[in-house]
Amino acid sequence: MKKASGVPLKPRALRPGSRLAIVAPASPAEQARLAAGQTELGRLGFRSVSSTPPCPDTYFADTLEQRRANLLRAIAAKDIAGLVGLRGGYGSNYLLDEALAKPLKAAKAVIGYSDLTSLQIFLWQSRRWISFYGPMAAAGFDAGTGNPHGFDEPSFLNAVRQTENGWSLNLQAEALVRGEAQGRILGGCLTLLETTIGTPWELDTRNSILVLEDRGMKPWQVDRALMHLKQAGKFDSVRGLVLGDFPDCEPPVAGSPTVRDVCSRILGALKVPIVFGAPIGHTARPMLTVPLGVKARLRAQGEGELEILEPAVVA
């Protein structure tokens, strides 16, 4: 598969009344959570449609053929302004190949996190699509704005509506390595980014502000993943790092190294600005929405600030 180059493709801004397709390239979700997510999207002014079947295929939301067909249908439909993930889980990687890349023309907003990292990296590497690392129908929107396991409304609306200029995100974190750096925001879920290595859509992290987050890992498992990325050269030209708060990743033995300790030891040696503990992706706090593929400036001081230097969408 030929990797994309050139100017990033920005989707059209989402406006009140925009029609959003809820797509499920990975795992199924409870219907009650889907319904709550659709209600919240409606409150934000969007119309949402879902093709999620009532009977999932084992731990996938549907068969491979149907998941691919639903995704391609949403991308092709002229009345669909953007795509929102149902939830993560597992399965997006099954959809990634040349057949998926061919029909990708004008960019549409693709919103999600977790397992959708695979799809978002694929869209970036194959077509330079800007996407949005943020809430999903049954994993963020369902819990509502400002609530635990919910989402941060201002950052979401800035990401999908702001067409005139950039904006800033208070990362609500801490600086592991102080400093300031500028680059293109890339990344996502740590283990999903790691699995792109060796594929035709392996993420090119050069000159990036790299976002890494995950959940449910022991500190030594985070250590292993970071060492793999380091040995694969993925940190060689990184300008800065924004790290999530890694929930459910407590050390198995009291007093043993934490994920923060692991990140400080391995990544601190890079001598680039690093912020740890941002509510991005898997987090119990209201989730920030971060556009992937746009230029940004990271200020690693205090709680950390990510200044988005350009709109992520066009009018």
C-alpha positions as CSV (number, residue, x, y, z in Angstrom):
1,M,0.0,0.0,0.0
2,K,1.4,3.4,-1.0
3,K,1.8,5.8,1.9
4,A,0.2,9.2,1.6
5,S,2.3,12.4,1.5
6,G,1.6,16.0,1.1
7,V,-1.0,18.3,2.7
8,P,-3.3,16.8,5.4
9,L,-6.9,16.5,4.4
10,K,-9.3,18.2,6.8
11,P,-13.0,17.2,7.0
12,R,-15.8,19.7,6.8
13,A,-16.9,21.2,10.2
14,L,-19.8,19.6,11.9
15,R,-22.7,21.9,12.3
16,P,-26.1,21.9,14.1
17,G,-28.2,19.4,12.2
18,S,-25.2,17.5,10.8
19,R,-26.0,13.8,10.3
20,L,-23.5,11.4,12.1
21,A,-23.2,7.7,11.5
22,I,-22.3,5.6,14.5
23,V,-20.0,2.9,13.2
24,A,-18.8,-0.2,15.0
25,P,-15.5,-1.5,13.5
26,A,-14.6,-3.2,16.7
27,S,-16.7,-4.6,19.6
28,P,-20.4,-4.4,20.5
29,A,-22.0,-2.3,23.2
30,E,-25.0,-2.3,25.4
31,Q,-28.1,-0.9,23.7
32,A,-28.8,1.3,26.7
33,R,-25.4,3.0,26.4
34,L,-25.8,3.5,22.7
35,A,-29.2,5.1,23.3
36,A,-27.7,7.4,25.9
37,G,-24.9,8.4,23.6
38,Q,-27.4,9.2,20.8
39,T,-29.4,11.3,23.2
40,E,-26.3,13.3,24.1
41,L,-25.3,13.8,20.4
42,G,-28.9,15.1,19.9
43,R,-28.4,17.6,22.7
44,L,-25.3,18.8,20.9
45,G,-27.4,19.4,17.9
46,F,-26.5,16.4,15.8
47,R,-28.7,13.8,14.2
48,S,-27.2,10.3,14.6
49,V,-27.9,7.0,12.9
50,S,-26.7,3.6,13.9
51,S,-26.5,0.3,12.0
52,T,-25.4,-1.7,15.1
53,P,-27.1,-5.1,15.0
54,P,-28.8,-6.6,18.1
55,C,-26.9,-9.8,17.8
56,P,-23.1,-9.3,17.7
57,D,-20.7,-11.8,16.2
58,T,-18.8,-13.1,19.3
59,Y,-16.6,-10.3,20.5
60,F,-17.1,-8.3,17.3
61,A,-20.0,-6.0,16.7
62,D,-20.8,-7.8,13.5
63,T,-19.3,-10.0,10.8
64,L,-16.2,-8.7,9.1
65,E,-18.1,-8.2,5.9
66,Q,-20.8,-6.2,7.5
67,R,-18.5,-4.1,9.6
68,R,-16.6,-3.2,6.5
69,A,-19.7,-2.5,4.5
70,N,-21.2,-0.3,7.2
71,L,-18.0,1.7,7.4
72,L,-17.7,2.2,3.6
73,R,-21.3,3.0,3.3
74,A,-21.0,5.8,5.9
75,I,-17.9,7.2,4.3
76,A,-19.6,7.2,0.9
77,A,-23.0,8.6,1.9
78,K,-23.4,12.2,0.9
79,D,-25.8,12.9,3.7
80,I,-23.4,11.7,6.4
81,A,-21.1,14.5,7.7
82,G,-19.0,12.4,10.1
83,L,-18.5,9.0,11.8
84,V,-18.6,8.4,15.5
85,G,-17.3,5.1,16.9
86,L,-19.7,3.0,18.9
87,R,-16.9,1.9,21.3
88,G,-13.5,0.3,21.2
89,G,-12.8,-3.3,22.3
90,Y,-11.2,-5.2,19.4
91,G,-11.5,-5.7,15.7
92,S,-10.7,-2.5,13.7
93,N,-7.5,-4.0,12.4
94,Y,-9.5,-6.6,10.4
95,L,-10.8,-3.8,8.1
96,L,-7.4,-2.4,7.2
97,D,-6.1,-3.1,3.7
98,E,-5.8,-1.6,0.2
99,A,-9.5,-2.3,-0.4
100,L,-10.4,0.1,2.4
101,A,-7.9,2.8,1.2
102,K,-9.2,3.0,-2.4
103,P,-12.6,4.7,-1.8
104,L,-11.2,7.2,0.7
105,K,-11.5,10.6,-1.1
106,A,-12.7,13.7,0.6
107,A,-12.1,13.5,4.3
108,K,-14.9,13.1,6.8
109,A,-14.7,13.6,10.6
110,V,-13.9,10.3,12.3
111,I,-14.2,10.4,16.0
112,G,-13.2,7.8,18.5
113,Y,-10.3,6.4,20.6
114,S,-9.0,3.0,22.0
115,D,-9.3,0.3,19.2
116,L,-10.2,3.0,16.7
117,T,-6.5,4.1,16.9
118,S,-5.8,1.4,14.3
119,L,-8.3,3.0,11.9
120,Q,-7.2,6.5,12.6
121,I,-3.5,5.7,12.0
122,F,-4.5,3.9,8.8
123,L,-6.5,6.9,7.6
124,W,-3.5,9.2,8.3
125,Q,-0.8,7.0,6.8
126,S,-2.8,6.0,3.7
127,R,-4.7,9.3,2.9
128,R,-3.5,12.0,5.4
129,W,-7.0,12.3,6.9
130,I,-7.2,14.5,10.0
131,S,-9.3,12.6,12.7
132,F,-10.3,13.2,16.3
133,Y,-9.2,11.3,19.4
134,G,-12.3,11.7,21.5
135,P,-15.5,10.3,22.9
136,M,-17.6,7.5,21.3
137,A,-21.3,6.9,21.4
138,A,-21.2,4.2,24.2
139,A,-17.8,5.3,25.6
140,G,-17.9,8.9,26.5
141,F,-21.0,10.5,25.0
142,D,-23.2,8.1,27.0
143,A,-22.0,9.5,30.3
144,G,-22.6,13.1,29.4
145,T,-20.5,16.3,29.4
146,G,-18.4,17.0,32.4
147,N,-19.2,13.8,34.2
148,P,-16.9,10.9,35.2
149,H,-16.2,8.7,32.2
150,G,-17.9,11.4,30.1
151,F,-16.4,14.0,27.9
152,D,-15.2,17.6,27.8
153,E,-17.7,19.6,25.7
154,P,-15.6,22.7,24.9
155,S,-12.7,20.7,23.5
156,F,-15.0,18.5,21.4
157,L,-16.8,21.4,19.9
158,N,-13.6,23.3,19.2
159,A,-12.2,20.3,17.4
160,V,-15.2,19.6,15.1
161,R,-16.5,23.2,14.6
162,Q,-13.6,25.7,14.8
163,T,-12.7,26.8,11.3
164,E,-11.1,30.2,11.9
165,N,-8.1,29.6,14.2
166,G,-6.7,27.3,16.8
167,W,-7.4,26.9,20.5
168,S,-5.7,25.7,23.7
169,L,-6.2,22.7,25.9
170,N,-5.4,22.7,29.6
171,L,-4.0,19.1,29.9
172,Q,-4.8,18.9,33.6
173,A,-1.6,16.9,34.1
174,E,2.0,17.4,35.3
175,A,5.2,18.1,33.5
176,L,7.6,15.2,33.7
177,V,10.2,17.1,31.6
178,R,9.7,20.8,31.3
179,G,10.0,22.7,28.1
180,E,8.2,23.7,24.9
181,A,8.0,22.0,21.5
182,Q,6.1,22.3,18.3
183,G,5.1,19.4,16.0
184,R,2.2,17.5,14.5
185,I,-0.1,15.7,16.9
186,L,-0.1,11.9,16.3
187,G,-0.6,8.8,18.3
188,G,-3.4,7.3,20.3
189,C,-3.7,4.1,22.3
190,L,-0.3,2.8,23.2
191,T,-0.8,-0.9,22.4
192,L,-2.7,-0.2,19.2
193,L,0.0,2.2,18.0
194,E,2.6,-0.5,18.8
195,T,0.7,-3.1,16.6
196,T,1.2,-0.9,13.5
197,I,4.9,-1.7,13.5
198,G,5.7,-3.9,10.5
199,T,2.5,-3.1,8.7
200,P,2.2,-1.0,5.5
201,W,0.5,1.7,7.7
202,E,3.2,1.8,10.4
203,L,2.9,5.2,12.1
204,D,5.6,7.7,11.1
205,T,6.2,9.6,14.3
206,R,8.9,11.9,13.0
207,N,8.6,15.6,14.2
208,S,5.4,14.7,16.1
209,I,3.9,15.7,19.4
210,L,3.1,12.0,20.3
211,V,0.1,11.1,22.3
212,L,0.2,7.8,24.2
213,E,-2.4,6.4,26.6
214,D,-3.9,3.1,27.6
215,R,-5.6,1.3,30.5
216,G,-5.5,-2.0,32.4
217,M,-1.7,-2.6,32.0
218,K,0.8,-3.5,34.6
219,P,3.7,-1.1,34.8
220,W,6.0,-3.7,33.4
221,Q,3.7,-4.1,30.4
222,V,3.9,-0.4,29.7
223,D,7.6,-0.7,30.1
224,R,7.7,-3.4,27.5
225,A,5.6,-1.5,25.0
226,L,7.7,1.7,25.4
227,M,10.9,-0.2,25.0
228,H,9.5,-1.8,21.8
229,L,8.7,1.6,20.4
230,K,12.1,2.9,21.5
231,Q,14.0,0.0,19.9
232,A,11.8,0.5,16.7
233,G,13.1,4.1,16.4
234,K,9.6,5.6,17.1
235,F,11.0,8.1,19.6
236,D,14.1,9.2,17.6
237,S,12.6,12.4,16.1
238,V,9.7,13.0,18.4
239,R,9.4,16.6,19.5
240,G,7.3,16.1,22.7
241,L,5.0,13.6,24.4
242,V,1.5,13.9,25.9
243,L,0.8,10.9,28.2
244,G,-2.6,9.8,29.5
245,D,-3.4,9.0,33.1
246,F,-3.3,5.2,32.6
247,P,-6.2,4.1,34.8
248,D,-6.3,0.6,36.3
249,C,-2.6,0.3,35.9
250,E,-1.5,0.2,39.5
251,P,1.6,-1.8,40.4
252,P,0.9,-5.4,41.6
253,V,3.2,-5.0,44.6
254,A,3.1,-2.0,46.9
255,G,6.2,0.1,46.5
256,S,7.1,-1.2,43.1
257,P,7.5,1.2,40.1
258,T,4.4,2.9,38.9
259,V,3.5,3.7,35.2
260,R,4.6,7.3,35.9
261,D,8.0,5.9,37.2
262,V,8.3,3.8,34.0
263,C,7.5,6.7,31.7
264,S,9.9,9.0,33.5
265,R,12.8,6.6,33.3
266,I,12.4,5.5,29.7
267,L,11.0,8.7,28.1
268,G,12.8,11.2,30.3
269,A,16.1,10.3,28.6
270,L,14.7,11.7,25.3
271,K,15.2,15.2,26.6
272,V,12.0,16.5,25.0
273,P,9.0,18.1,26.8
274,I,6.7,15.5,28.4
275,V,3.4,15.8,30.2
276,F,2.0,12.9,32.2
277,G,-1.6,12.3,33.4
278,A,-3.8,14.0,30.8
279,P,-7.5,12.9,30.6
280,I,-7.2,11.6,27.0
281,G,-8.7,8.4,25.8
282,H,-9.1,5.9,28.6
283,T,-9.7,8.0,31.6
284,A,-12.2,8.3,34.5
285,R,-12.3,12.1,34.0
286,P,-14.2,14.0,31.4
287,M,-12.3,13.1,28.2
288,L,-10.5,15.8,26.1
289,T,-10.9,15.7,22.3
290,V,-7.6,16.0,20.5
291,P,-7.4,16.4,16.7
292,L,-4.8,14.0,15.2
293,G,-2.7,15.3,12.3
294,V,-2.7,19.1,13.0
295,K,0.2,21.3,14.1
296,A,0.4,22.1,17.8
297,R,2.7,23.5,20.5
298,L,3.2,21.6,23.7
299,R,4.1,23.6,26.8
300,A,5.2,21.2,29.6
301,Q,4.9,23.4,32.7
302,G,2.3,23.5,35.4
303,E,-0.6,21.4,34.3
304,G,0.6,21.4,30.7
305,E,-0.9,23.1,27.7
306,L,-1.5,21.9,24.2
307,E,-2.0,24.8,21.8
308,I,-3.7,23.7,18.6
309,L,-2.1,26.0,16.0
310,E,-4.6,25.5,13.1
311,P,-8.2,24.5,12.7
312,A,-8.8,20.8,12.3
313,V,-11.8,21.3,10.0
314,V,-12.8,23.5,7.1
315,A,-16.0,25.4,6.5
